C-alpha cells in the first residue's frame, strides 16, 4: 500500500495547464473561464449564494452553498456570500466540502487526503476530516453539524488572496475546482466519483438555531 501511495504521489508532479490552472486534484486560483478552457465542467449556471445562518452570523455562521450529485469528476463551482460578516476572532479561511464516492477503487478517504495535502505547496489548500475542521476558536467542528450523508466527506480549507469583507450585498465570487479523473485506482479500472460539493466560510460559534439554516439550504 505504501509503494502504491508513493507512486501515486510521484505521479502528481504539478505543471501549469492553462494560466492559473494546475494539474492538481483540487484548486482555487483559476477563474471559471480558465477552467472552462482547460476542460472542466461547471456545476450551476450562476454562483451559489451562502446566506446568514441564525443569530451567530455575526461570528461567521453562513449556510452551505453548493449542489448534490452525482457530479462531474472534473468540474468546478462558484460561490459567494450575501451580507457577509467577517469576524477575525473566528474567520480562518474558506472551506469546501467534497463528498467523494470511492466505489470499488480500493482507495480510502485518508489516502485521498494524503494526496491532496501533498499538493498544498502548489494549491494552498489543506484537506482534513470533518472532526478536524473548525473555525479559529475551535468552536464549531464540522462533524457537529454536517448531516449524516456528509460525515464521510473531505473538508478543504484555504486562505483566498482577497478575503470576504464585512459588507451588505454580494461578496466577491470564489471558485473551487476538482479533478479526480487522474487519481489512480488501486483496483484497476474503477474510478472515483463526486457526490456533492459545498462552500462556506469558517462557521464561528455555531448555535442550534443556526444549524438548521447551515445544512438546510444546500441546493440552488
C-alpha positions as a Markdown table, in Angstrom:
| # | Residue | x | y | z |
|---|---|---|---|---|
| 1 | Unk | 0.0 | 0.0 | 0.0 |
| 2 | Unk | 2.8 | 2.4 | 0.9 |
| 3 | Unk | 4.5 | 1.8 | -2.5 |
| 4 | Unk | 1.2 | 2.4 | -4.3 |
| 5 | Unk | 0.7 | 5.6 | -2.4 |
| 6 | Unk | 4.3 | 6.8 | -3.1 |
| 7 | Unk | 3.8 | 6.1 | -6.8 |
| 8 | Unk | 0.6 | 8.0 | -6.8 |
| 9 | Unk | 2.1 | 11.0 | -5.1 |
| 10 | Unk | 5.0 | 10.9 | -7.6 |
| 11 | Unk | 2.5 | 11.0 | -10.4 |
| 12 | Unk | 1.1 | 14.3 | -9.3 |
| 13 | Unk | 4.0 | 16.5 | -10.4 |
| 14 | Unk | 2.4 | 19.8 | -10.9 |
| 15 | Unk | 2.6 | 21.7 | -14.2 |
| 16 | Unk | 0.7 | 24.7 | -15.4 |
| 17 | Unk | -2.1 | 23.6 | -17.7 |
| 18 | Unk | -3.6 | 27.0 | -18.6 |
| 19 | Unk | -2.7 | 30.2 | -16.8 |
| 20 | Unk | -3.6 | 29.6 | -13.2 |
| 21 | Unk | -5.0 | 26.1 | -13.9 |
| 22 | Unk | -2.8 | 23.4 | -12.4 |
| 23 | Unk | -2.8 | 19.6 | -12.8 |
| 24 | Unk | -3.8 | 19.0 | -9.1 |
| 25 | Unk | -6.7 | 17.2 | -7.5 |
| 26 | Unk | -8.2 | 20.5 | -6.2 |
| 27 | Unk | -7.6 | 24.1 | -6.9 |
| 28 | Unk | -8.9 | 27.6 | -6.1 |
| 29 | Unk | -6.8 | 30.1 | -8.0 |
| 30 | Unk | -8.2 | 29.7 | -11.6 |
| 31 | Unk | -11.1 | 31.6 | -13.0 |
| 32 | Unk | -14.2 | 30.0 | -14.4 |
| 33 | Unk | -13.1 | 31.0 | -17.9 |
| 34 | Unk | -9.7 | 29.4 | -17.5 |
| 35 | Unk | -11.2 | 26.2 | -16.1 |
| 36 | Unk | -13.7 | 26.1 | -19.0 |
| 37 | Unk | -10.8 | 26.3 | -21.4 |
| 38 | Unk | -9.0 | 23.5 | -19.6 |
| 39 | Unk | -11.9 | 21.1 | -20.0 |
| 40 | Unk | -13.6 | 21.4 | -16.5 |
| 41 | Unk | -17.4 | 21.3 | -16.4 |
| 42 | Unk | -19.2 | 24.0 | -14.4 |
| 43 | Unk | -21.7 | 23.0 | -11.8 |
| 44 | Unk | -24.5 | 25.5 | -11.6 |
| 45 | Unk | -25.4 | 28.2 | -14.1 |
| 46 | Unk | -24.6 | 31.0 | -11.6 |
| 47 | Unk | -22.6 | 31.3 | -8.4 |
| 48 | Unk | -24.3 | 29.6 | -5.4 |
| 49 | Unk | -25.1 | 32.0 | -2.6 |
| 50 | Unk | -24.3 | 31.5 | 1.1 |
| 51 | Unk | -26.5 | 33.4 | 3.4 |
| 52 | Unk | -26.6 | 34.4 | 7.1 |
| 53 | Unk | -27.5 | 31.5 | 9.4 |
| 54 | Unk | -29.2 | 32.3 | 12.6 |
| 55 | Unk | -28.0 | 34.8 | 15.2 |
| 56 | Unk | -24.4 | 33.7 | 15.1 |
| 57 | Unk | -23.9 | 35.2 | 11.6 |
| 58 | Unk | -22.0 | 37.9 | 13.5 |
| 59 | Unk | -19.3 | 35.3 | 14.1 |
| 60 | Unk | -19.4 | 33.9 | 10.6 |
| 61 | Unk | -22.2 | 31.4 | 10.6 |
| 62 | Unk | -23.4 | 31.1 | 7.0 |
| 63 | Unk | -25.3 | 28.5 | 5.1 |
| 64 | Unk | -23.6 | 26.0 | 2.9 |
| 65 | Unk | -23.8 | 26.8 | -0.8 |
| 66 | Unk | -23.4 | 24.1 | -3.5 |
| 67 | Unk | -25.1 | 21.1 | -5.1 |
| 68 | Unk | -25.8 | 17.4 | -4.6 |
| 69 | Unk | -24.8 | 14.9 | -7.3 |
| 70 | Unk | -23.7 | 12.8 | -8.7 |
| 71 | Unk | -21.5 | 15.5 | -10.2 |
| 72 | Unk | -18.8 | 15.5 | -12.9 |
| 73 | Unk | -15.5 | 14.0 | -11.8 |
| 74 | Unk | -13.7 | 17.1 | -13.3 |
| 75 | Unk | -15.5 | 20.2 | -12.5 |
| 76 | Unk | -15.8 | 23.5 | -10.6 |
| 77 | Unk | -18.4 | 25.6 | -8.9 |
| 78 | Unk | -18.5 | 29.3 | -7.8 |
| 79 | Unk | -20.0 | 30.7 | -4.6 |
| 80 | Unk | -20.3 | 34.0 | -2.8 |
| 81 | Unk | -21.8 | 35.4 | 0.4 |
| 82 | Unk | -24.8 | 37.7 | 0.9 |
| 83 | Unk | -24.4 | 40.4 | 3.6 |
| 84 | Unk | -21.2 | 38.8 | 4.9 |
| 85 | Unk | -19.7 | 39.5 | 8.4 |
| 86 | Unk | -16.0 | 38.7 | 8.7 |
| 87 | Unk | -15.2 | 38.3 | 12.4 |
| 88 | Unk | -11.4 | 38.0 | 12.7 |
| 89 | Unk | -11.8 | 36.1 | 16.0 |
| 90 | Unk | -13.4 | 33.2 | 14.2 |
| 91 | Unk | -12.6 | 33.5 | 10.5 |
| 92 | Unk | -9.7 | 31.3 | 9.3 |
| 93 | Unk | -10.4 | 31.0 | 5.6 |
| 94 | Unk | -12.9 | 29.5 | 3.3 |
| 95 | Unk | -13.9 | 25.8 | 3.2 |
| 96 | Unk | -15.2 | 23.4 | 0.6 |
| 97 | Unk | -17.0 | 20.1 | 1.5 |
| 98 | Unk | -16.2 | 17.5 | -1.2 |
| 99 | Unk | -18.2 | 14.2 | -0.9 |
| 100 | Unk | -16.2 | 11.6 | -2.9 |
| 101 | Unk | -17.5 | 8.2 | -3.9 |
| 102 | Unk | -14.7 | 5.7 | -3.7 |
| 103 | Unk | -16.7 | 2.8 | -5.2 |
| 104 | Unk | -14.5 | -0.3 | -5.8 |
| 105 | Unk | -11.3 | 1.7 | -6.3 |
| 106 | Unk | -9.7 | 0.4 | -3.2 |
| 107 | Unk | -8.9 | 3.9 | -2.1 |
| 108 | Unk | -9.8 | 5.5 | 1.2 |
| 109 | Unk | -10.6 | 9.0 | 2.4 |
| 110 | Unk | -7.3 | 9.1 | 4.3 |
| 111 | Unk | -5.4 | 8.2 | 1.1 |
| 112 | Unk | -7.1 | 11.0 | -0.8 |
| 113 | Unk | -6.4 | 13.5 | 1.9 |
| 114 | Unk | -2.7 | 12.5 | 1.8 |
| 115 | Unk | -2.6 | 13.0 | -2.0 |
| 116 | Unk | -4.3 | 16.4 | -1.7 |
| 117 | Unk | -2.0 | 17.6 | 1.1 |
| 118 | Unk | 1.0 | 16.5 | -0.9 |
| 119 | Unk | 0.0 | 19.3 | -3.3 |
| 120 | Unk | -0.7 | 22.0 | -0.7 |
| 121 | Unk | 2.5 | 23.9 | -1.6 |
| 122 | Unk | 1.1 | 24.5 | -5.0 |
| 123 | Unk | -2.6 | 24.9 | -4.3 |
| 124 | Unk | -2.6 | 26.5 | -0.8 |
| 125 | Unk | -5.4 | 24.0 | 0.1 |
| 126 | Unk | -5.3 | 21.8 | 3.2 |
| 127 | Unk | -7.5 | 18.7 | 3.3 |
| 128 | Unk | -8.9 | 17.3 | 6.6 |
| 129 | Unk | -11.6 | 15.3 | 8.3 |
| 130 | Unk | -14.8 | 16.8 | 9.5 |
| 131 | Unk | -13.6 | 16.2 | 13.0 |
| 132 | Unk | -10.5 | 18.3 | 12.3 |
| 133 | Unk | -12.1 | 21.3 | 10.5 |
| 134 | Unk | -13.4 | 24.2 | 12.6 |
| 135 | Unk | -13.3 | 28.0 | 13.0 |
| 136 | Unk | -10.3 | 29.8 | 14.5 |
| 137 | Unk | -11.7 | 29.3 | 18.0 |
| 138 | Unk | -12.3 | 25.6 | 17.6 |
| 139 | Unk | -16.0 | 26.3 | 18.5 |
| 140 | Unk | -17.7 | 24.7 | 15.5 |
| 141 | Unk | -16.3 | 21.4 | 14.3 |
| 142 | Unk | -17.8 | 20.3 | 11.0 |
| 143 | Unk | -18.8 | 16.8 | 12.4 |
| 144 | Unk | -21.0 | 18.6 | 14.9 |
| 145 | Unk | -23.4 | 19.9 | 12.3 |
| 146 | Unk | -22.8 | 18.1 | 9.0 |
| 147 | Unk | -25.7 | 15.7 | 8.0 |
| 148 | Unk | -25.1 | 12.0 | 8.1 |
| 149 | Unk | -24.6 | 11.7 | 4.4 |
| 150 | Unk | -21.7 | 14.2 | 4.5 |
| 151 | Unk | -19.9 | 12.9 | 7.6 |
| 152 | Unk | -17.6 | 10.9 | 5.3 |
| 153 | Unk | -16.7 | 13.9 | 3.1 |
| 154 | Unk | -13.3 | 15.6 | 2.8 |
| 155 | Unk | -13.1 | 19.2 | 4.1 |
| 156 | Unk | -10.8 | 21.6 | 2.2 |
| 157 | Unk | -9.6 | 24.9 | 3.7 |
| 158 | Unk | -7.7 | 27.8 | 2.1 |
| 159 | Unk | -7.0 | 31.5 | 2.5 |
| 160 | Unk | -8.2 | 33.4 | -0.5 |
| 161 | Unk | -6.0 | 36.3 | -1.7 |
| 162 | Unk | -8.9 | 38.6 | -1.2 |
| 163 | Unk | -10.8 | 37.6 | 2.0 |
| 164 | Unk | -14.5 | 38.3 | 2.1 |
| 165 | Unk | -15.2 | 41.6 | 3.8 |
| 166 | Unk | -18.0 | 42.7 | 6.0 |
| 167 | Unk | -20.4 | 44.4 | 3.7 |
| 168 | Unk | -24.0 | 44.5 | 2.6 |
| 169 | Unk | -24.8 | 42.8 | -0.7 |
| 170 | Unk | -23.0 | 40.0 | -2.5 |
| 171 | Unk | -19.3 | 39.4 | -1.9 |
| 172 | Unk | -16.6 | 38.6 | -4.5 |
| 173 | Unk | -17.1 | 35.2 | -6.3 |
| 174 | Unk | -14.9 | 32.3 | -5.1 |
| 175 | Unk | -14.1 | 29.3 | -7.3 |
| 176 | Unk | -13.3 | 25.8 | -6.2 |
| 177 | Unk | -12.3 | 23.1 | -8.8 |
| 178 | Unk | -11.7 | 19.4 | -8.5 |
| 179 | Unk | -10.3 | 16.7 | -10.8 |
| 180 | Unk | -10.4 | 13.1 | -9.6 |
| 181 | Unk | -10.0 | 11.6 | -13.0 |
| 182 | Unk | -6.3 | 11.4 | -12.7 |
| 183 | Unk | -6.3 | 9.7 | -9.3 |
| 184 | Unk | -5.2 | 6.2 | -10.0 |
| 185 | Unk | -7.4 | 3.4 | -8.6 |
| 186 | Unk | -5.8 | 0.7 | -6.5 |
| 187 | Unk | -8.1 | -1.9 | -8.0 |
| 188 | Unk | -7.6 | -1.2 | -11.7 |
| 189 | Unk | -10.3 | 0.3 | -14.0 |
| 190 | Unk | -12.7 | 1.7 | -11.3 |
| 191 | Unk | -12.8 | 5.5 | -11.0 |
| 192 | Unk | -13.6 | 7.9 | -8.2 |
| 193 | Unk | -16.9 | 9.8 | -8.3 |
| 194 | Unk | -18.1 | 13.1 | -6.8 |
| 195 | Unk | -21.5 | 13.1 | -5.0 |
| 196 | Unk | -21.7 | 16.6 | -3.7 |
| 197 | Unk | -19.7 | 19.9 | -3.2 |
| 198 | Unk | -20.4 | 22.9 | -1.0 |
| 199 | Unk | -18.6 | 26.0 | 0.1 |
| 200 | Unk | -18.8 | 28.2 | 3.2 |
| 201 | Unk | -16.6 | 30.4 | 5.4 |
| 202 | Unk | -15.4 | 29.3 | 8.8 |
| 203 | Unk | -18.6 | 28.7 | 10.8 |
| 204 | Unk | -18.0 | 30.5 | 14.0 |
| 205 | Unk | -19.7 | 29.6 | 17.3 |
| 206 | Unk | -22.4 | 27.5 | 15.7 |
| 207 | Unk | -25.7 | 27.6 | 17.6 |
| 208 | Unk | -28.6 | 25.2 | 17.5 |
| 209 | Unk | -30.6 | 28.0 | 15.8 |
| 210 | Unk | -28.1 | 28.3 | 13.1 |
| 211 | Unk | -27.7 | 24.6 | 12.5 |
| 212 | Unk | -30.9 | 24.2 | 10.6 |
| 213 | Unk | -30.0 | 27.0 | 8.3 |
| 214 | Unk | -26.5 | 25.9 | 7.7 |
| 215 | Unk | -27.5 | 22.5 | 6.3 |
| 216 | Unk | -31.0 | 23.3 | 5.2 |
| 217 | Unk | -30.3 | 25.4 | 2.1 |
| 218 | Unk | -27.7 | 23.4 | 0.1 |
| 219 | Unk | -29.4 | 23.3 | -3.3 |
| 220 | Unk | -29.9 | 26.1 | -5.7 |
